[in-house]
Amino acid sequence: MSHTVITSSTTGCSSGESLLNLGYSRTIPGLLKMGQLLSLLIAFVCVCLAGGWPYWHALQFFEVVLLWFLVAFLIFFLMHLFRLQTRMPCINWPLTEFFHYSVGSVLLFIASTAAAVGCGGVSSLVVASVFGFIATFLMVVNLWTSYSIACGPPGASM
């Protein structure tokens, strides 16, 4: 009776654990994050390209809020894209994103309102404030869809 021993070895990532999670960009949260990134980027570029700011303080606040949430959403999107949240289990990521969306939607609504009031008829600032409101709407939708993940389904008792 003869016995045959076959050994095989693999190097690199297995098919189940790829580095990128490209499927996330086709989910509803991924599409919402990409829409938020795009609308915040368009609003930020419009504010930066505006020639004169009629109300400097209101538009400076709008620009800071836009830049902050643009960077924060880019970090959250890259975390989901590279599956980094699974490597840091000590942080409750759904709850972190929920609080970020709740604070962000309020701040972005206030900043967009201040930019709309203080645009002074400058067309690029009007467009920036409109895209700020679009980003606010997308943030509220993302907040609403992430509520069941972070806080549990409505009506569930502890």
TIRO-2110 file (N, C-alpha, C; in Angstrom, 1 decimal):
// TIRO-2110
0.8, -1.2, 0.0, N, 1, A
0.0, 0.0, 0.0, CA, 1, A
0.9, 1.2, 0.0, C, 1, A
0.6, 2.1, -1.0, N, 2, A
1.5, 3.3, -1.1, CA, 2, A
0.7, 4.5, -0.6, C, 2, A
1.3, 5.4, 0.0, N, 3, A
0.7, 6.7, 0.4, CA, 3, A
1.3, 7.8, -0.3, C, 3, A
0.5, 8.7, -0.7, N, 4, A
1.0, 9.9, -1.4, CA, 4, A
0.6, 11.1, -0.5, C, 4, A
1.6, 11.9, -0.3, N, 5, A
1.4, 13.1, 0.5, CA, 5, A
1.6, 14.3, -0.5, C, 5, A
0.5, 15.1, -0.5, N, 6, A
0.5, 16.3, -1.3, CA, 6, A
0.5, 17.5, -0.4, C, 6, A
1.4, 18.4, -0.5, N, 7, A
1.4, 19.6, 0.3, CA, 7, A
1.3, 20.8, -0.7, C, 7, A
0.5, 21.8, -0.2, N, 8, A
0.4, 23.0, -1.0, CA, 8, A
0.4, 24.2, 0.0, C, 8, A
0.9, 25.3, -0.5, N, 9, A
1.0, 26.5, 0.3, CA, 9, A
0.5, 27.7, -0.6, C, 9, A
-0.1, 28.6, 0.1, N, 10, A
-0.6, 29.8, -0.6, CA, 10, A
0.0, 31.0, 0.1, C, 10, A
0.3, 32.0, -0.7, N, 11, A
0.8, 33.2, -0.2, CA, 11, A
-0.1, 34.4, -0.5, C, 11, A
-0.2, 35.4, 0.3, N, 12, A
-1.0, 36.5, 0.0, CA, 12, A
-2.4, 36.4, 0.6, C, 12, A
-3.3, 37.1, 0.2, N, 13, A
-4.6, 37.2, 0.7, CA, 13, A
-5.5, 36.1, 0.1, C, 13, A
-6.3, 35.5, 0.9, N, 14, A
-7.3, 34.5, 0.4, CA, 14, A
-8.4, 35.3, -0.3, C, 14, A
-9.2, 34.5, -1.1, N, 15, A
-10.3, 35.2, -1.8, CA, 15, A
-11.3, 35.8, -0.9, C, 15, A
-11.5, 35.2, 0.3, N, 16, A
-12.5, 35.7, 1.2, CA, 16, A
-12.1, 37.0, 2.0, C, 16, A
-10.8, 37.2, 2.0, N, 17, A
-10.3, 38.4, 2.8, CA, 17, A
-9.4, 39.3, 1.9, C, 17, A
-10.0, 39.9, 0.9, N, 18, A
-9.3, 40.8, 0.0, CA, 18, A
-9.1, 42.1, 0.7, C, 18, A
-8.1, 42.8, 0.3, N, 19, A
-7.8, 44.1, 0.9, CA, 19, A
-8.9, 45.1, 0.7, C, 19, A
-9.5, 45.2, -0.4, N, 20, A
-10.5, 46.2, -0.7, CA, 20, A
-11.9, 45.5, -0.7, C, 20, A
-12.8, 46.3, -0.2, N, 21, A
-14.2, 45.9, -0.1, CA, 21, A
-15.0, 46.7, -1.1, C, 21, A
-14.8, 46.4, -2.4, N, 22, A
-15.4, 47.2, -3.5, CA, 22, A
-16.9, 47.1, -3.5, C, 22, A
-17.5, 46.0, -2.9, N, 23, A
-18.9, 45.9, -2.8, CA, 23, A
-19.6, 46.9, -2.0, C, 23, A
-18.8, 47.5, -1.0, N, 24, A
-19.4, 48.5, -0.2, CA, 24, A
-19.8, 49.8, -1.0, C, 24, A
-19.1, 50.1, -2.0, N, 25, A
-19.4, 51.3, -2.8, CA, 25, A
-20.7, 51.1, -3.6, C, 25, A
-21.2, 49.9, -3.7, N, 26, A
-22.5, 49.7, -4.4, CA, 26, A
-23.7, 49.5, -3.4, C, 26, A
-23.4, 49.6, -2.1, N, 27, A
-24.5, 49.5, -1.1, CA, 27, A
-25.1, 50.9, -0.9, C, 27, A
-26.2, 50.9, -0.2, N, 28, A
-26.9, 52.2, 0.0, CA, 28, A
-26.1, 53.1, 0.9, C, 28, A
-25.5, 52.6, 2.0, N, 29, A
-24.6, 53.5, 2.8, CA, 29, A
-23.4, 54.0, 2.0, C, 29, A
-22.8, 53.1, 1.2, N, 30, A
-21.7, 53.5, 0.4, CA, 30, A
-22.0, 54.6, -0.7, C, 30, A
-23.2, 54.4, -1.3, N, 31, A
-23.6, 55.4, -2.3, CA, 31, A
-24.0, 56.7, -1.6, C, 31, A
-24.5, 56.6, -0.4, N, 32, A
-24.8, 57.9, 0.4, CA, 32, A
-23.5, 58.6, 0.7, C, 32, A
-22.5, 57.8, 1.2, N, 33, A
-21.3, 58.5, 1.5, CA, 33, A
-20.6, 59.1, 0.3, C, 33, A
-20.7, 58.4, -0.8, N, 34, A
-20.1, 59.0, -2.1, CA, 34, A
-20.8, 60.2, -2.5, C, 34, A
-22.2, 60.2, -2.4, N, 35, A
-22.9, 61.4, -2.7, CA, 35, A
-22.6, 62.6, -1.7, C, 35, A
-22.4, 62.3, -0.5, N, 36, A
-22.1, 63.3, 0.5, CA, 36, A
-20.7, 63.9, 0.2, C, 36, A
-19.7, 63.0, -0.1, N, 37, A
-18.4, 63.4, -0.5, CA, 37, A
-18.4, 64.3, -1.7, C, 37, A
-19.2, 63.9, -2.7, N, 38, A
-19.3, 64.7, -4.0, CA, 38, A
-19.9, 66.1, -3.8, C, 38, A
-21.0, 66.1, -3.0, N, 39, A
-21.7, 67.4, -2.8, CA, 39, A
-20.9, 68.3, -1.9, C, 39, A
-20.2, 67.7, -0.9, N, 40, A
-19.3, 68.6, -0.1, CA, 40, A
-18.1, 69.1, -0.8, C, 40, A
-17.6, 68.3, -1.7, N, 41, A
-16.5, 68.7, -2.5, CA, 41, A
-16.9, 69.8, -3.5, C, 41, A
-18.0, 69.7, -4.1, N, 42, A
-18.5, 70.7, -5.1, CA, 42, A
-18.8, 72.0, -4.3, C, 42, A
-19.4, 71.9, -3.1, N, 43, A
-19.7, 73.1, -2.3, CA, 43, A
-18.4, 73.8, -1.9, C, 43, A
-17.4, 73.0, -1.5, N, 44, A
-16.1, 73.6, -1.0, CA, 44, A
-15.4, 74.3, -2.2, C, 44, A
-15.4, 73.6, -3.4, N, 45, A
-14.7, 74.2, -4.5, CA, 45, A
-15.4, 75.6, -4.9, C, 45, A
-16.8, 75.6, -4.8, N, 46, A
-17.5, 76.8, -5.2, CA, 46, A
-17.2, 77.9, -4.2, C, 46, A
-17.0, 77.6, -2.9, N, 47, A
-16.7, 78.6, -1.9, CA, 47, A
-15.3, 79.1, -2.2, C, 47, A
-14.4, 78.2, -2.5, N, 48, A
-13.0, 78.6, -2.7, CA, 48, A
-12.8, 79.5, -3.9, C, 48, A
-13.6, 79.2, -5.0, N, 49, A
-13.5, 80.0, -6.2, CA, 49, A
-14.3, 81.3, -6.2, C, 49, A
-15.0, 81.5, -5.2, N, 50, A
-15.8, 82.8, -5.1, CA, 50, A
-14.9, 84.0, -5.0, C, 50, A
-15.2, 85.0, -5.8, N, 51, A
-14.3, 86.2, -5.8, CA, 51, A
-14.4, 87.0, -4.5, C, 51, A
-15.5, 87.5, -4.2, N, 52, A
-15.6, 88.3, -3.0, CA, 52, A
-16.7, 87.7, -2.1, C, 52, A
-16.4, 87.7, -0.8, N, 53, A
-17.4, 87.2, 0.2, CA, 53, A
-18.1, 88.3, 0.8, C, 53, A
-19.4, 88.5, 0.6, N, 54, A
-20.2, 89.6, 1.2, CA, 54, A
-20.1, 89.5, 2.8, C, 54, A
-20.4, 88.4, 3.3, N, 55, A
-20.4, 88.2, 4.8, CA, 55, A
-19.3, 87.2, 5.1, C, 55, A
-18.1, 87.7, 5.5, N, 56, A
-16.9, 86.9, 5.6, CA, 56, A
-17.1, 85.9, 6.7, C, 56, A
-17.6, 86.2, 7.9, N, 57, A
-17.7, 85.3, 9.0, CA, 57, A
-18.6, 84.1, 8.7, C, 57, A
-19.7, 84.4, 8.1, N, 58, A
-20.7, 83.3, 7.8, CA, 58, A
-20.1, 82.3, 6.8, C, 58, A
-19.5, 82.8, 5.8, N, 59, A
-18.9, 81.9, 4.8, CA, 59, A
-17.6, 81.3, 5.2, C, 59, A
-16.9, 81.9, 6.1, N, 60, A
-15.7, 81.2, 6.7, CA, 60, A
-16.2, 80.0, 7.6, C, 60, A
-17.3, 80.2, 8.4, N, 61, A
-17.8, 79.1, 9.1, CA, 61, A
-18.3, 78.0, 8.2, C, 61, A
-19.0, 78.3, 7.1, N, 62, A
-19.5, 77.4, 6.1, CA, 62, A
-18.3, 76.6, 5.5, C, 62, A
-17.2, 77.3, 5.2, N, 63, A
-16.0, 76.6, 4.6, CA, 63, A
-15.4, 75.7, 5.6, C, 63, A
-15.3, 76.1, 6.9, N, 64, A
-14.7, 75.2, 7.9, CA, 64, A
-15.5, 73.9, 8.1, C, 64, A
-16.8, 74.1, 8.2, N, 65, A
-17.7, 72.9, 8.4, CA, 65, A
-17.7, 72.0, 7.2, C, 65, A
-17.6, 72.6, 6.0, N, 66, A
-17.5, 71.8, 4.7, CA, 66, A
-16.2, 71.0, 4.7, C, 66, A
-15.1, 71.6, 5.1, N, 67, A
-13.8, 70.9, 5.0, CA, 67, A
-13.8, 69.9, 6.1, C, 67, A
-14.3, 70.2, 7.3, N, 68, A
-14.2, 69.2, 8.4, CA, 68, A
-15.0, 67.9, 8.0, C, 68, A
-16.2, 68.1, 7.5, N, 69, A
-17.0, 66.9, 7.2, CA, 69, A
-16.6, 66.2, 5.9, C, 69, A
-16.0, 66.9, 5.0, N, 70, A
-15.4, 66.3, 3.8, CA, 70, A
-14.3, 65.3, 4.2, C, 70, A
-13.4, 65.8, 5.1, N, 71, A
-12.3, 64.9, 5.6, CA, 71, A
-12.8, 63.8, 6.4, C, 71, A
-13.8, 64.0, 7.3, N, 72, A
-14.4, 63.0, 8.1, CA, 72, A
-15.1, 61.9, 7.3, C, 72, A
-15.9, 62.3, 6.3, N, 73, A
-16.6, 61.3, 5.5, CA, 73, A
-15.6, 60.6, 4.6, C, 73, A
-14.5, 61.2, 4.2, N, 74, A
-13.5, 60.5, 3.4, CA, 74, A
-12.8, 59.4, 4.3, C, 74, A
-12.6, 59.8, 5.6, N, 75, A
-12.0, 58.8, 6.5, CA, 75, A
-13.0, 57.6, 6.7, C, 75, A
-14.2, 57.9, 6.9, N, 76, A
-15.2, 56.9, 7.1, CA, 76, A
-15.4, 56.0, 5.9, C, 76, A
-15.4, 56.6, 4.7, N, 77, A
-15.5, 55.8, 3.5, CA, 77, A
-14.3, 54.9, 3.3, C, 77, A
-13.1, 55.5, 3.5, N, 78, A
-11.9, 54.6, 3.3, CA, 78, A
-11.8, 53.5, 4.4, C, 78, A
-12.3, 53.8, 5.6, N, 79, A
-12.4, 52.7, 6.6, CA, 79, A
-13.2, 51.6, 6.2, C, 79, A
-14.4, 51.9, 5.6, N, 80, A
-15.3, 50.8, 5.1, CA, 80, A
-14.7, 50.2, 3.9, C, 80, A
-14.1, 50.9, 3.0, N, 81, A
-13.5, 50.4, 1.8, CA, 81, A
-12.4, 49.4, 2.1, C, 81, A
-11.5, 49.8, 3.0, N, 82, A
-10.4, 48.9, 3.4, CA, 82, A
-10.7, 48.0, 4.6, C, 82, A
-11.9, 48.0, 5.1, N, 83, A
-12.3, 47.1, 6.2, CA, 83, A
-11.5, 47.4, 7.5, C, 83, A
-11.2, 48.6, 7.7, N, 84, A
-10.4, 48.9, 8.9, CA, 84, A
-11.2, 48.9, 10.2, C, 84, A
-12.5, 49.0, 10.1, N, 85, A
-13.3, 48.9, 11.4, CA, 85, A
-13.2, 47.5, 12.0, C, 85, A
-12.9, 46.5, 11.2, N, 86, A
-12.8, 45.1, 11.8, CA, 86, A
-11.5, 45.0, 12.5, C, 86, A
-10.5, 45.8, 12.1, N, 87, A
-9.2, 45.7, 12.8, CA, 87, A
-9.1, 46.5, 14.1, C, 87, A
-10.1, 47.3, 14.3, N, 88, A
-10.2, 48.1, 15.5, CA, 88, A
-11.5, 47.9, 16.2, C, 88, A
-11.7, 46.7, 16.9, N, 89, A
-13.0, 46.4, 17.5, CA, 89, A
-13.2, 47.1, 18.8, C, 89, A
-12.2, 47.8, 19.3, N, 90, A
-12.5, 48.5, 20.6, CA, 90, A
-13.4, 49.7, 20.5, C, 90, A
-13.6, 50.2, 19.2, N, 91, A
-14.5, 51.3, 19.0, CA, 91, A
-15.8, 50.9, 18.4, C, 91, A
-16.9, 51.3, 18.9, N, 92, A
-18.2, 51.0, 18.3, CA, 92, A
-18.4, 51.9, 17.1, C, 92, A
-18.1, 51.4, 15.9, N, 93, A
-18.1, 52.3, 14.8, CA, 93, A
-19.5, 52.7, 14.3, C, 93, A
-20.5, 51.8, 14.4, N, 94, A
-21.9, 52.3, 14.0, CA, 94, A
-22.4, 53.4, 14.9, C, 94, A
-22.1, 53.3, 16.2, N, 95, A
-22.5, 54.4, 17.1, CA, 95, A
-21.7, 55.7, 16.9, C, 95, A
-20.4, 55.5, 16.6, N, 96, A
-19.5, 56.7, 16.3, CA, 96, A
-20.1, 57.4, 15.0, C, 96, A
-20.4, 56.6, 14.0, N, 97, A
-20.9, 57.3, 12.8, CA, 97, A
-22.3, 57.9, 13.0, C, 97, A
-23.1, 57.2, 13.9, N, 98, A
-24.4, 57.8, 14.2, CA, 98, A
-24.3, 59.2, 14.9, C, 98, A
-23.4, 59.3, 15.9, N, 99, A
-23.2, 60.6, 16.5, CA, 99, A
-22.6, 61.6, 15.6, C, 99, A
-21.7, 61.1, 14.7, N, 100, A
-21.1, 62.1, 13.7, CA, 100, A
-22.2, 62.6, 12.8, C, 100, A
-23.1, 61.7, 12.3, N, 101, A
-24.1, 62.2, 11.4, CA, 101, A
-25.1, 63.1, 12.1, C, 101, A
-25.5, 62.8, 13.4, N, 102, A
-26.4, 63.7, 14.1, CA, 102, A
-25.9, 65.1, 14.3, C, 102, A
-24.6, 65.2, 14.8, N, 103, A
-24.0, 66.5, 15.0, CA, 103, A
-23.7, 67.1, 13.6, C, 103, A
-23.3, 66.4, 12.7, N, 104, A
-23.0, 66.9, 11.3, CA, 104, A
-24.2, 67.5, 10.6, C, 104, A
-25.3, 66.8, 10.7, N, 105, A
-26.5, 67.3, 10.0, CA, 105, A
-26.9, 68.6, 10.6, C, 105, A
-26.9, 68.8, 11.9, N, 106, A
-27.2, 70.1, 12.5, CA, 106, A
-26.2, 71.2, 12.1, C, 106, A
-24.9, 70.9, 12.3, N, 107, A
-23.9, 71.9, 11.9, CA, 107, A
-24.0, 72.3, 10.5, C, 107, A
-24.1, 71.3, 9.6, N, 108, A
-24.2, 71.6, 8.2, CA, 108, A
-25.4, 72.3, 7.8, C, 108, A
-26.5, 72.1, 8.4, N, 109, A
-27.8, 72.8, 8.2, CA, 109, A
-27.6, 74.3, 8.6, C, 109, A
-27.0, 74.5, 9.8, N, 110, A
-26.8, 75.9, 10.2, CA, 110, A
-25.8, 76.6, 9.3, C, 110, A
-24.7, 75.9, 8.9, N, 111, A
-23.7, 76.5, 8.0, CA, 111, A
-24.3, 76.8, 6.6, C, 111, A
-25.1, 75.9, 6.1, N, 112, A
-25.7, 76.1, 4.8, CA, 112, A
-26.7, 77.3, 4.8, C, 112, A
-27.5, 77.4, 5.9, N, 113, A
-28.4, 78.5, 6.1, CA, 113, A
-27.7, 79.8, 6.2, C, 113, A
-26.6, 79.8, 6.9, N, 114, A
-25.8, 81.0, 7.1, CA, 114, A
-25.2, 81.4, 5.7, C, 114, A
-24.7, 80.4, 4.9, N, 115, A
-24.2, 80.7, 3.6, CA, 115, A
-25.2, 81.2, 2.7, C, 115, A
-26.5, 80.6, 2.8, N, 116, A
-27.5, 81.1, 1.9, CA, 116, A
-28.0, 82.5, 2.2, C, 116, A
-28.0, 82.8, 3.5, N, 117, A
-28.4, 84.2, 3.8, CA, 117, A
-27.3, 85.2, 3.5, C, 117, A
-26.0, 84.8, 3.7, N, 118, A
-24.9, 85.7, 3.5, CA, 118, A
-24.2, 85.6, 2.1, C, 118, A
-24.9, 85.0, 1.1, N, 119, A
-24.2, 84.9, -0.2, CA, 119, A
-24.2, 86.2, -1.0, C, 119, A
-25.1, 87.1, -0.7, N, 120, A
-25.1, 88.4, -1.4, CA, 120, A
-25.3, 88.3, -2.9, C, 120, A
-26.0, 87.3, -3.4, N, 121, A
-26.2, 87.2, -4.8, CA, 121, A
-25.1, 86.7, -5.6, C, 121, A
-24.0, 86.3, -5.0, N, 122, A
-22.8, 85.7, -5.7, CA, 122, A
-23.2, 84.3, -6.1, C, 122, A
-23.2, 84.0, -7.4, N, 123, A
-23.7, 82.8, -7.9, CA, 123, A
-23.0, 81.6, -7.4, C, 123, A
-21.7, 81.6, -7.3, N, 124, A
-21.0, 80.4, -6.8, CA, 124, A
-21.3, 80.2, -5.4, C, 124, A
-21.5, 81.2, -4.6, N, 125, A
-21.9, 81.0, -3.2, CA, 125, A
-23.3, 80.4, -3.1, C, 125, A
-24.2, 80.8, -4.0, N, 126, A
-25.6, 80.3, -4.0, CA, 126, A
-25.5, 78.8, -4.3, C, 126, A
-24.7, 78.4, -5.3, N, 127, A
-24.5, 77.0, -5.7, CA, 127, A
-23.9, 76.2, -4.5, C, 127, A
-22.9, 76.8, -3.8, N, 128, A
-22.3, 76.2, -2.7, CA, 128, A
-23.3, 75.9, -1.6, C, 128, A
-24.2, 76.9, -1.3, N, 129, A
-25.2, 76.7, -0.2, CA, 129, A
-26.2, 75.6, -0.7, C, 129, A
-26.5, 75.6, -1.9, N, 130, A
-27.5, 74.5, -2.4, CA, 130, A
-26.8, 73.1, -2.2, C, 130, A
-25.6, 73.0, -2.6, N, 131, A
-24.9, 71.7, -2.4, CA, 131, A
-24.7, 71.4, -0.9, C, 131, A
-24.6, 72.4, -0.1, N, 132, A
-24.6, 72.2, 1.4, CA, 132, A
-25.9, 71.6, 1.9, C, 132, A
-27.0, 72.2, 1.3, N, 133, A
-28.3, 71.6, 1.7, CA, 133, A
-28.5, 70.2, 1.2, C, 133, A
-28.0, 69.9, 0.0, N, 134, A
-28.0, 68.5, -0.5, CA, 134, A
-27.2, 67.6, 0.3, C, 134, A
-26.1, 68.0, 0.8, N, 135, A
-25.3, 67.2, 1.7, CA, 135, A
-26.0, 67.0, 3.0, C, 135, A
-26.6, 68.0, 3.5, N, 136, A
-27.4, 67.9, 4.7, CA, 136, A
-28.5, 66.9, 4.6, C, 136, A
-29.2, 66.9, 3.5, N, 137, A
-30.3, 66.0, 3.2, CA, 137, A
-29.7, 64.5, 3.2, C, 137, A
-28.6, 64.3, 2.5, N, 138, A
-28.0, 63.0, 2.4, CA, 138, A
-27.5, 62.5, 3.8, C, 138, A
-27.1, 63.5, 4.6, N, 139, A
-26.6, 63.1, 5.9, CA, 139, A
-27.8, 62.7, 6.8, C, 139, A
-28.9, 63.4, 6.7, N, 140, A
-30.1, 63.0, 7.4, CA, 140, A
-30.6, 61.6, 7.0, C, 140, A
-30.6, 61.4, 5.7, N, 141, A
-31.0, 60.0, 5.2, CA, 141, A
-30.1, 59.0, 5.7, C, 141, A
-28.8, 59.2, 5.7, N, 142, A
-27.8, 58.3, 6.2, CA, 142, A
-28.0, 58.1, 7.7, C, 142, A
-28.3, 59.2, 8.4, N, 143, A
-28.6, 59.1, 9.9, CA, 143, A
-29.8, 58.2, 10.1, C, 143, A
-30.9, 58.4, 9.3, N, 144, A
-32.1, 57.6, 9.5, CA, 144, A
-31.9, 56.1, 9.2, C, 144, A
-31.1, 55.8, 8.2, N, 145, A
-30.8, 54.4, 7.8, CA, 145, A
-29.9, 53.8, 8.8, C, 145, A
-29.0, 54.5, 9.4, N, 146, A
-28.0, 54.0, 10.3, CA, 146, A
-28.5, 53.9, 11.8, C, 146, A
-29.7, 54.4, 12.0, N, 147, A
-30.3, 54.4, 13.4, CA, 147, A
-30.6, 53.0, 13.8, C, 147, A
-31.1, 52.2, 12.9, N, 148, A
-31.4, 50.8, 13.4, CA, 148, A
-30.2, 50.0, 13.6, C, 148, A
-29.1, 50.3, 13.0, N, 149, A
-27.8, 49.6, 13.2, CA, 149, A
-27.2, 50.0, 14.5, C, 149, A
-27.2, 51.3, 14.8, N, 150, A
-26.5, 51.8, 16.0, CA, 150, A
-27.4, 51.7, 17.2, C, 150, A
-28.6, 51.9, 17.2, N, 151, A
-29.5, 51.9, 18.3, CA, 151, A
-30.5, 50.8, 18.4, C, 151, A
-30.5, 49.9, 17.4, N, 152, A
-31.4, 48.8, 17.4, CA, 152, A
-32.7, 49.2, 16.7, C, 152, A
-33.5, 48.2, 16.4, N, 153, A
-34.8, 48.5, 15.7, CA, 153, A
-35.7, 49.2, 16.6, C, 153, A
-36.6, 50.1, 16.0, N, 154, A
-37.6, 50.8, 16.9, CA, 154, A
-38.5, 49.8, 17.5, C, 154, A
-38.8, 50.1, 18.8, N, 155, A
-39.8, 49.2, 19.5, CA, 155, A
-39.2, 48.1, 20.2, C, 155, A
-37.8, 47.9, 20.1, N, 156, A
-37.2, 46.8, 20.7, CA, 156, A
-36.9, 47.2, 22.2, C, 156, A
-37.3, 46.3, 23.1, N, 157, A
-37.1, 46.6, 24.5, CA, 157, A
-35.8, 45.9, 25.0, C, 157, A
-35.2, 46.5, 26.0, N, 158, A
-34.0, 45.9, 26.5, CA, 158, A
-34.2, 45.1, 27.7, C, 158, A
END
